[in-house]
Amino acid sequence: MPYLINIKEGITIVGKTNNTKNDIVTLTIRKIKETGYQGISLRKLLAELHLTTGSF
């Protein structure tokens, strides 16, 4: 979980990085190669990544 550090009136976010976008793209490409684009859906992709449509 990210945490904040205040350095001379500026705020820097430090901590865990979020690779969600890359994870979605990578999984989508893999699934398209495996099943074709007709065989995938956003809900199925997000479920595999343990994400909700709201978080997307």
N, C-alpha and C positions, 0 to 999 in steps of 0.2 A: 504494500500500500504506500503511495507517495506521501511524503511529508514536506512541510514548508520550512524554509530557512530565510529569515529576514536579514539581508545584508545591506547596510547603509540605506535604509528606506526602500530598497528594491526587494522584490520577492522572487525567489528562485525555487522551482519545483524540482526536487531531487527524490530519487527512489526508483521503484519498479517501473520498467518500460511497458508500454502497451503495444503489442504486436497484433491486435485484433484484425486490423485491415489486411495485413499480410497473410494472416491465418485464413481469412475468408477467401482471398484471391487464390492462395495456394490450393486450398481444398476444392474450390470451384474448378480450377484447371484440371486437377486430378480426377474429379468426378466426371467432367466432360469427356476426358480421355477414356474413362472406364465405361460409361453408359451413354454417351452422347448428351447433347444439351436438353433433349426432350425428357430425359430420365431424372433430371434434378429439379429441385424447387428450393426457394429461399428458406422455407421452414425446415426442410430436411437438412440443409447445410448448417443452419444455425443450431439445430438440435445436436448435430454431431460435434459442434464446437461448444456446446453447453451455454448457448446464448439465447436470448429471447428476441422476438421481432421488435419489441420496444427498445431494447438496447442497441439494435441494429440501426 
